[in-house]
Structures are given as C-alpha cells and as structure tokens.
Amino acid sequence: MRHFKSTYLPIMQNLPIYIVDIGGSDFQKVAERPAGSASWHLFYTLQGKGEMIVKGSKQTLTAGNLMILRAGEPHKYYPLCEKWETRWILFSGKEIDSLMETLGITASTLVSVYDAAFLEKRFYELYDVCKQNFEPVTVSYLLYALICQVSLWKKEQSMQPLCDIICKATRYIQFHFDEPITLADLTEYTKVSGQYLCRLFQKYYSMRPFAYINKMRLEKAQNLLMEGKLSVSEIARQCCFESSSYFAKKFKEQFGVSPSQFMKYYRE
C-alpha cells in the first residue's frame, strides 16, 4: 500500500488536530528514528508480527493492537516475520500535546484494539479523503473521532485488572450457586476487601453481590423448571434457597409469575 503525504494549508495551523502523513506497507521494513518523529504517530499491525523499541523498552506488535508514539520519542521497529503488514497515521495540531493529555495519552503507549472493523473503516475513510480532495476540517473531524476512540480503548485496557476481579467473583458464584456463599468466601477468592468488591458489583451490575447471587440462582432455577425433571421444592433446595416460599417470592419478583405457573406455561 502506498502512502499519502498531506499538503500543508494555512488553515491547518489553527486546527486542533490534522494529518501529516497516512499510509501503510504490506511488507514493513526496519525503521529507526533516534530523535523520534516530529509528529505524533499512530501505528498498527494488520497482519504478521513486528517489534517496537521505544526508549529501550520492547513491545511485540501483532494484529489486534496499535502503538501511539509521542512526537520526539526515540524509537525503532522491525519485522519478526516475512510479511508484516502495517498502517500508520502521522498527525499534529495546535497544542497537540495538551489535547492528547486531555485524552489521557501522555506518552508512547501500546493499546489493544477492541473494534478492528471500526479502526479499518476510519483509516480508509481518512486515506480516501486525503487522497481525493483533502478538505482539512473533514479530515480533522474524522481523525479526532479516531483518536478519541483509541483513548477509550486505552481507558478500557487500564480497567482490565478490575474486570479480572469481577470476572473471578462471578465465576466463583457460577460454580458454587448451589452452596451457601458469604461475602467472606468471595473476598478470600478474589483477594480484595468486601467493601471494594461491593463497589465493583455496583459499578458493573448496578447491584450488590448478594443480589447478583440471587439473580444467578433464579436463572439456574428457571432452566431447571424448563427441564421439568424436578419439583419446585427440589429446585428451591438445589439452588440454595432457604425455603420454597422464599424461592417462590423471589422468582415471582424476577419473572412476574410463580415457579408453578412458569412450569405450567412452559409445558403447554
């Protein structure tokens, strides 16, 4: 793929963000910039594998991630396979460093791509606009939307440890829904405090852990009712409800009908 180098226009100096260069290579070669690039640099892998060294730190680049290089940061990259297919966008703008800081990007950063289709679509939109008529304001708008999305991916990536904690807790509940579960059980398994775990459940599910546990037990009970092999009292016991009447009350709150009515409707 050839690259397109934008023509500088007077209006560009007043834009918060604009493209300096855009393009790609189907067979990316070695590039070394001891003084870094004069512009910020978005660089991502379409296929294959390469390695990026930024200020002595190595990062392996594969499909599914991209690198944002800060202007002026020394870097080098090279292929780790025969065909390393890459795409890049060099960009700058009025007070660009301040803009990137506002978006939470202050240094060269490896970012996981959560929506490859969006990235491809936006790249080729930018490439085509630049190649055809290069209307600076349109390009600035498209580029800003892309960088904003990348900053959101970066934010999601930084929250991944929190996702791991909540996933660990819900996995424990899934495998132990038929047993008594205490907050102490969950905190011991996840290695975080009960207060912190409650905040995470509130953040991700808008409910406390025990409300989530009841919700999962009711969903398991619903599946057992559809199978029709057990009585309501047996299902209540198997899903760890303290009594059939309490189970019936919670089931009706969740699904709008009693367990017996649900079983009857499902079988008809």
N, C-alpha and C positions, 0 to 999 in steps of 0.2 A: 504494500500500500504506500502510495506517495504521501508526502506531507504538504500542507498548505501554510505558507507564511503570510500573516496578515499584513496589509499595507497600513502604515500609521496615518491616521487622520486627526486633525486638530481637535475634534470633539472628544476623542478618546482620552485625552489628558484629564478631562473632567469627570469621566465615568468611574464609579467605584471599583469596577472590575471589567477587564477586557482581555481578549485572546491575543497573544503574541505569536503563537505557533500551534498548529494542530496537525496530527498525522499519526503514522504508525509504521511498523515494519513486520513483514511476515517472517523474516529471519533477522531478529535483532542481534546486532553485533556489540562488541565491547564499547563502552563509553566511560571516559574518566574526566572528571572536572575538579581539579584540586582546589579551585577557588569557588566552586559551586556554579550555579546558573544565575544570571541577572534577574530571572523571573521565577515566580513560584511554578511548580511543576507537578502535574497530576499524571501518574504513570501506572498503567495497569496491564496485566497479563491476560491475553485472550486464550492462548494455548501454550503448552510447554512449560518450561521452568527456567528461572534465572536467579541470580543472586545480586543483591544490592548491598553495598557497603556505604554507610553514612557515618562520618566521624568515627571510624574504626569499628562500628557495630554492624554485624552481618544480619541480613534478613533474606530468607528464601522466598522468592516470588513465584506463585503459581496462579492458575485460573481461580478466581474467587476472592482475590484480594487486589488492592491497589496501594500505591505509595504516593503520599503527598510530600513533596520535597520543598522545604522552605528556601527562598531565594538566598543565595550566598553560602549555603551549607555544602561543604566539600562532599562529593560522592563519586561512586564508581559502580557500574553494573555490567554484568556479562552473562551469557547464556550457560545453562547447565545441561543442555540437550541440543540436538541438531537443529530443531526448529523451535525457536522461541518467538511467538507471535505477540506483539505488544501494540499498545495505543498510548498516545500521550497528548497532553494539552499544556502548553506553557501560557501562563496568564499573569497579568499585573493589574494595576489600577491606582486610583487616587487613594492614598493612605491604605494600601492593600494590607499591610501588616496589622493595622488596627482592626480592619474588617475581619481578617482571619482570626484574630484574638477574640473578637466578639462571638465568632462561631465556634470557639473552643479549640482552635488549631493554632498552636504557637510554635511548633517545631515539626521537623520531618516525622511522619507518622505512617505506620502500616495499618491499613483499615480493611476489615472484612467487608466484602460486597454482599449485601443481603438481597439485592434485586438486580441480577446480572442483565435482565431484559431491559430494565429502566436505564441502566448505565449505557448499554449498547445503543438504545434508541436515542438518548440525549446526545451521545457522542456523534452519531451520524447526522442528527439534526444540525448540530453545530458545524460539523465538517461541510455539509451541503450548503448551509447559509454562507459560510465563509468562502466557499469555492464559487458560488453563483453570483451573489451581489454584495455581500459583506455590508449589511446595514448594522452599524456599530451598536445601536441601542437594543436591537433584537438579539444580537449576539450576547450583549452584556446580560440581558434578562435570562436567556437560556443557560448561560454559564453560571450565573448566580444561583439559579434553581438547582443546578447540578451540585455545586459546591455545598449548598445548604443541605442537600440530601446526604452527601458524603459526611458532613458534620453530624447528622443524625445517626448514621451508621456507626460513626466513631463513638458517639454517646452510648448507643446500644451495646457496643463492644465493651465499653468501660463498665457497664452494668452487668456483664456476663457472670461475674462471681456471685452477684445477688440472685441471678436466675438459677445458678447451680444450687444454691442453698434451698430455694423454694422448690425446685425440682426434686431435690433429695428428700425433703419433707413430704411432698405429695406421693413420692414413690413408696416411702415407708407406710403411709396411710393406705395406699392401694394394696399392699401386701399384708397389712395387719388390720384391715377394716373389720374382720370378724372377731377381733380381740379387743379387750379394753385398752384404750390409748390415752395416755396422760400427756400433759404439756412437757413433763419431765422426760418422757420417752422421746419426744420429738427433739427436745433441746440436746439430749445426750447423743442422739443420732446425727444431728446436724452440726453440733459443736458451737452453737450460738445461744445467746440468752433467750429466755421466754419472751421478754418484752420486745426484743429485736425481731424475733420470729413472728410475733403477733403483728408488728408493724409491716413486715413483709407480706403477710397474708392479706392485710388490709389494703396494701398498695396494689398487689397483683389480682386479688379476687374480690375486693371490697367486702370481706367478711373475716371473722376471727377463725383460728384453726379448728375449733370445735364445731362451728357452723359448717366449715368445709368437710369435716369428717362425717357429720350427719348427712350432708348433701351426697357424698360418695356412697354412704351406706344405703341411702334411699335409691340411688341409681342402680346399685347392685341388687337391691330388693326388687326393683321394677323388672330387671332381667329375669330373676328367679320366678316372679309371678307369671311372666310371659311363657316360661318353660312349662309351668303348670304341674310340676312334679312334687312340690311341697305345699303344705298347708300354710295359711297366713301366720299361725303361731310358730311354726317351724322356721319360716323365713325370718320372722322377727328375732328369734333366738340366734339363727345363723348369722344375721347381720348385726348382732350385738346390741339390740335394743333391750332396755330393761324390762319391758312388758309389751304384750300385744296391743294393749290400749294406747300406750305411748307411741308405739310404732304406727298405729292407725291414725293417730292425731297428726303426727309429723308427715306421714305420707299424704294425707288429705291437704295439709298446708302447702306441700310442694307441688302436688299434681292435680288438686281440685276434686279428687274422688277418693273414696276409701280403698284399701287394698282389695277387699272383696268385690267391690264394684269394678275396679280396674281388671281384675281377673275375669270377671263375668263379661265385660265388654270386649276384652281381648279374644276370648274364646268364641264369641258369637260370629 
